[in-house]
Structures are given as structure tokens and as C-alpha cells.
Amino acid sequence: MCVSSSASRPRAGLLVGLLLGLALVGSAIAGPVEQAQALQDASLVVSDGRQLLIADQPDRLLVPASTMKLVTALAAIEHWGLKHRFETGFYLGRDDRLWVRGGGDPYLVSEELDQAVSALKAAGVRSVAGLGLDAELFGTQVVIPGRSSSNNPYDAPVTALAVNFNTVSLLVSSGRITSAEAQTPITPTAQQLGRGLGAGKHRVNLVDGKTAVQHFGEVLKAKLQQAGIQVRGTTEIGALPQSATLIYNHRNSRTLEQVIKNMLEYSTNFVANGLFLMLGEQGGRASMANSQRAVERWARQTFGWRDFRIEDGAGLSRGNRLSGRQMLDVLERLRPHLDLLPQQDNDADVRAKTGTLSGVSTYAGFVRRGRDWLPFSLMINQPVAYGFRLEVASALARSSALFKQ
């Protein structure tokens, strides 16, 4: 099962015991004893930083779901550093067309565009002959394993040039569609997406890459015009002309540290897979295939892993495979950045990331016991109550019996 020091051996088989224990104390989510006994597709691993304290199937490869974002976060930190800021270039072509070259900034929200427009105006831009949008870094046809075709924000397409995580917030009232955000103007694309929605407030994604880039241009045009900058011509999507001149380079006001903290707290798939794509960038181009190879190569070199599979950076794909022991490897390197992990609601002794797919419930992070923060990984690849993983983490933080040899 696992190898520890000769002085002690890790406890195994605790998942069934935990379920039974929760059932005995009257937990609302534990379920019948029969369910506990049937919990086979699961792994629970806890370490003190030196050896495994609990090892229930520590080397079994399972679907990590959104705990994969911890891997992406660590890879990004080690690649760029926490102080890194993503950039977007603004250029003027010889024909006075304003070009925007996407650098993959995952946090280019409306407020960032306001800053960019103000900078352009301060640089003397008063009128442009249309817009040019270069999203060539990723292209507009990125296929993300596990991404579905729903209109939910978590299924947003990923593009190198995007505003508001490639989602729109809409208010539908009396047949009228308006923006639900004061900082974001309503656009033709947004109005089209709002047709057919019921009354109320909605946040939906922009469907596909081409639509997303088109919407970016519509938002930028509206903001330029609001600032008094005339946009005379049409919008073109394509590669930045070599003759275009850089007039402003926008550095996001958020550092990578802030981006990752928010990504983990809100489990933003768009941000995670945007970072994942950029980790595989080569010669000004990025693809899922290149990123899969690059991140797997990094994992092999960093941890010496052999058996594992990484297909996307957000955990959408059921083809992702990691073991609990491997997840602890990641957590140990994230230990200096423990404060980036979300705190469990109503439990300050747990800082961890959840992962949820149909039939998949995972949780990975740290539990505090006394003065020590212990890394743990819980992966369940079969149906179980949503709150079970939270109760397991709280039990790990408080129960002495779980760690007795």
C-alpha cells in the first residue's frame, strides 16, 4: 500500500470507518451503513510533511475534478512567479486602425478596459479607423476536454483576447435586455444571447471563440466611444500587421497571486484553462495538445511521477488521472502559499479546494491540527452526498482517534 518510516505505519481503510463514524453520530449526510461499505472508488491520504499518517489507496489513479486547479496553480507560480502581471498590447496600424493583441490575460475585465481606454486617450488617441483584434495566441477554436455546450459561465470558451471571462451578465425585464453590470455596456452579441431567456438576471457564456472575440470588440468600441474616441470603421479579426506600432501596453492591475487566489475560491474554469494554455506557449502560439505535453513534462521533472494523466487545467476532463500521493506532492510545494487556498465555510481549520463532477467528489488542501497544517487528499469517484467531504476534512482536523496507530 504505502511505505512509511519503520517506527510507524499509516492507517489504511479509513474511508469506510469515517462514513460509519459519521453515521453513528447522526450526520445528516452519512447515509446508510450499506453505502459506507460500498465506498470502493476512493482514496484518502494525509501526511505530516515527512511521512503518510493515513493512506487509503494512496496510489490509486482517480479523477481529481477541480482539485486539478491546484496543479495548474503550482505550475503557474513556478513558471511566472506570484508578482507576474499579464499584458495586452494596443497598436496603431498604418491605416489608423486600432489593433489589440491578446496575450492571454485571464482577468481582462471591464474595469481593466476602462484603464486601457483612459491610457489611450492620454496618449493622444482621438479617432481610429476601426478595430483589429488579434487572438491568434490561442486561436478561436480551442477544444477543451470535458467542456460541455451549456450556456453556464463554467463552460465559457477560452480565448487569448477576452473580457469578463467570456461571459455576459444580463437583465431581462418586460422583454427588454440590458446589461446587469454598470461597468459593462450592452452589446449586439449580448442582446442576441439574451433572447429567449426568462425575466430576471442571468450570467451566460459567449458560446464559442469567434463570438467571444467579436463581443470583446463590441465592448471595447462602446468604451472608446464613451470616452470620446471616435471609431469610424469596421472591426477585423486576424493577425496583427507587422507594420503596426505599439502605442500602449496594458499590464493587469492584478498580480498572478490575486488571479490564482480568485481562481481557487470561485473555481473559475476559464482562468484555469487560460493559464494552462499559456504554460504550453511556443513561438507565440498555444494549444491544448502542447500544454498537455508541457505540464506533464513539468510534473515528471518536478516530482518524478510516472503514472498520471493531465488533459486540462481546470479538471473538466474525466481523462485526468492523479493519485492521492501525487496530490500531496503538489500540496507540499504549495505549502508556502497556503493562504491562496479557500477556507472551508464555518471551519477555519480547513483550507482546501473542492472538485465536483457527476459521480465525482474530491477535496484537497490542508487541515490544521494544533500548530501544524497537514496536507490531505480525498478523492471519491462514485456518488456520495456533497457535504461528506467537508465533514471528513473537519474530522481530520479535530479527531484524535483517526491518527492512532
N, C-alpha and C positions, 0 to 999 in steps of 0.2 A: 504494500500500500504506500507507505512513505518511510523515509529514513530520517531519524532524529538522533539526538545525542544518546550515548549509551546509558546516561543517567535517567532518562525518562523517555516515554513513548507517547505520541499524540493520541488523543482519544478519537475513536472512529465510531461510525454508526449513530452519530448524534442527531441526525435529521429526524429519524423516526422517534427517538426519545424526546426531542423538543416538541414535536407535534403531540405526542401522548401527554407530555407535561402540560402543555397549553390547554389541552382538552380537560385534564384533571382539575386545573384551577379555574375552569369555567370560561375560557376565552371564547368570545363570540365568533371567532374566525377559524378555530382549530379544526372543526369538522369531526366526523366520527372516527373511532379508532381504526376502522377499516381503511379510511383514506390515509391515515398515517402509515399503516403497514404497506400500502400500495405505493408510497413515495419512493420510487426507484431511480428515476431520471433526474438525479440531483447531486449536488456537491456542496459541501461546507468545509471551508478551510480558514483557520485562524493562526496567526503567528505572533510571537513576541519580538520579532525582528531578528532573532537568531535561529529559532527552530519552530517547527509547527507544533502548536498546542492542541489543535483539533484538526483532524484530517479524515474527512468522509469523502471518499473518491476524489482525492486531490488532483489526480492526473487524468481524469475523465474529460474528454473534449465535449463541450456543450455550447449551445447558442448563448452568447452573452447579452444579446439585445443592446439596449442603450448604455450598458456599462462599457461598451466598446469606446464610448466617448472619452473614457479615462485614458485609453491607449492613444487616441488622437491628441488629447490634451498634452500628454507627456511628450509625444513625438514633436508637437509644435513648439513646446517650451524648449526642448533640446535643439531644435533646428533654428529658431529665431531669437529666443530669449524673451523674457517677460516684458521688456520695455519696448519691444518692436511695435511699430505703427504701420498699418497697411496704407498704400498710396494709390491715388488715382490721378492720371495726367490729363491736363486740358491744353489743347493745341489749337493754333490757327493755321488753316491751310492757305495756300497762295490765293485761293478764290474767296478768302474771308469766311470760310465755313469753320464753325467751332467744332473741333473733334474732342471726344472724350475716350481715353484709352483705359479700359478696365484692368486693374491689377489684382482682381480677386478680393477686394476689400469686402469682408462679410458683414461689416457693420456700417455700410454707407446708407444711413437712414436720412429722413427728410431734413433733420437739423444739420447734418453734415453738408448736404447740398446747399442749404442756406449759407453756410460759411464759405463754400466754394464760390457761390454766385457773388457774395459780397467781395471776395478777393478778386474776382474777375472785374467787377466794376471799379474797384480801387486801382486795378492795373490799366484802366482806361478803356475797357471794352464797353461800347455803347450800342453797337449794332453788329449782327453776324448774318452771313448769307446761308442760313440753315445750320443743321446739326449733323455731325458724323459720329457714329457710335461704333467703337472697336471693342468687341467682346471676344476677340479671337483667341485669347489665352485658354479658355475652356471650349470655345465654340458654343453653338446654341442647341446641340443635340446630345447633351450628356445623358447617358443611360446609367442610372444608379440602381444597383441590385437591391431589390426589396421595396423600392419606391412604388406606391400604387397611384392610380389615376384619380384619386379623390380630390375634392377641392379644399380639403383641410390644410391649414398652414403647415403642418408637419410633412406634407407631401409636396412642398414648393420645389419648383425646378431650381437647379443651381447654375448660375451664370457668373462670369467674371465681372460683369457690369450689372449691378442690381441695386434697387432702392427698397428699403423696408423689408428685407429678407424675402423679396419676390412675393409679397402678399399685399393685399389691399384691405383696408377697413372701411366698410360701407354702412350707411344708414338708409334704410328703405322705409319710407313713410308716405302714405296716400299716393302710391305709385311713383313717387319721386325718389331718385337715387342721388345721395350726396356723400361726400367724404365724412367719415366718422372721426377724422383727425384734423384739428385746426391747422396743423403744420403741413398737411398734405393736400394739394388741390385735387379735385375730382378730374379724371381724365376720360377720354372716349373709351379706352380699354376697360377702365374700372366700371364705367356705366354699362358696358356690354356684359361684363361678368355679373353685374347686379341684377340683370333682367331675369325674372323667374324666381328670384329669392323672395321669401315672405317678408312681411313687415318686421322691422326690428334692426338690431345691429349685428353685422356679420363681418368676420375676417376670413377671406378665402385666398387661395394661392393663384398665381398667374399662369397656371396650366402647363406652359411649355417655354423653352428658352427663347424662341423668337418673340413670343408675346411679351415675355418679361423684359427683354431689351427694348422693345417698342414702347412699353409702358415707362421705362426709365427715361426715354427721350421725351415723352409727353410731360412727365413731371418736371424735368429739367427746363423744358421750353416754357412751361407755365411759370416757374420760379424766375427765370430770366426776364420774362415779360413783367412780372410783378415788381421786379427791381428796376424797371425802366430800360431794360436792354432789349432792343428790337431783334426779333428773329424773322428774317424775311423769306427764307426759302424752305425747302423740304428737309426731311430727315433721311439720312443714308446710313445703312448698316453695312459695315465692311471693315477692311484693314486700313489702319492709319496711313495716309500717304507719307512717303519718306521725306517729302519736301515740307511737311507741316512743322511749325515751330512751337516748342513748348513755351506756354505763357504762364502757367500756374500748375504746381504740383501739390495736390491736396493730401496732407497726412492726417489720418483719422485722429480725432481728439481722444479716442480710447486706445489704451495700450493692449497688447496681446493678453496681459494679465486680466484686464477687465473683460475682454472678449471671452476668454475661457471661463471665467467665473460665471458670467451670464449664461454661456452655453450650457454649463453643467447644471445650473439652477433651473433653467427653463427647458432643458433638453432640446435645444434647437438643432434639428437635423440639417437645416440649410447651412448654418455656421459650421457644423462638424464636417460635413462633406465638402464645403468650400475649402476649409483648412486641409482636409485630406487630399483634395485635388492639387493644391499648391505644393504640398510636400513632394509630389512627383513631377513638378515642373522641370522641363528640359528645353533649353533653347527657345524660351518664350511660348511654349505650348505645354498643356497638361491634359491628361486623360485618366479615366478610372483605371485602365489597364496599367499604365505607367506608375500610378500612385499605389496600386496594389503591390506591384513588384518592389517599389521603393520602400514602402512601410514594412513589408515583410522582411526585406533585406536589413533594414534598421533593427527590427526585432531580433533577428538571428544574430546580428553583430553585437547588439547591446546585451541580450540575455542568454544567448546560446540556445535558443529554442529550436526544436526540430519539427515536432508535430503541432501544427496550428494552421489556421486559415483566416486571412483578413480580406474581406471583399468590399467593405465600405467603412467610412469613418464614423458613421452615426449609429451603427448597429441595426439598420433596417433589414439587412440581408440575413436570411436563415442559413446562408452558407458560411457565415462567420463561425469559427470554432476556436475556443480557448479553454484552458483548464483553470481550476481554482488556484493551483500553484502558480501558473503563469500570471494570473491577475494579481497575486500578491507580489510578484516581481515588479509589476508596474506600480503598485501602490507604494512599495518601499522607495522607489525613485521619486514618487510624488510626495513623500513624507515632508520635505521642506516646504511644500506648497499646500499643506493640509487645509489651510483656510480657504482654498479655492473650491473645496467640496461643499455641497449644500448641507446644512444642518437639518437633521430629521425634525419634523414638526413635533413640538412638545417633548423633545428629548435632546438636551444639549450635549449628551454623552455619545451621540452618533453623528458622524459626518460622512455621508455616503451618497452614491449615485444609484438610482433605480434603473431598471430596464424592463420593458414590458412589450411583449408581442402576444398574439393569441396563443395560449398554451405555454407561454414562457414568462417566468417571473424571476428577476435577478436583482441583486443588491451587492454593492462592493464599496468599501471605504475603510473607515476607522471607527473603533469603539474605544471609549475612554474607561479604563479601569484604574482607579487611584490617580496617579500622576502620569500613567503611561497610556499612549494611544496605540492600540493593537490593530493591524490591518486584518480585514476579513473579506472573504468572497463567498457569496451564496448564489448558486445557480440552480434553478428549478426549471426543467424543460417538460413540464406537464401541468395540467390545470391545477391551480391552488388559489385560495382566497387572496385578494390583493393585499390585505393588511398583514398576512402571515410573515412576510419578510421583515416588516418593520418590528413586529413583536420578537422575532428571532434576534434582530440586532440589539434591541433593548435588553433582551435576556442575556446576550453575550456581555453586555456592559455591566450587568448587575448580579448575575447568578454566580455563586462560588462553586456550586456543585458541578457545573458544566466542565470545569477545568481540573477537577480532582482526578488523580491518576488511579 
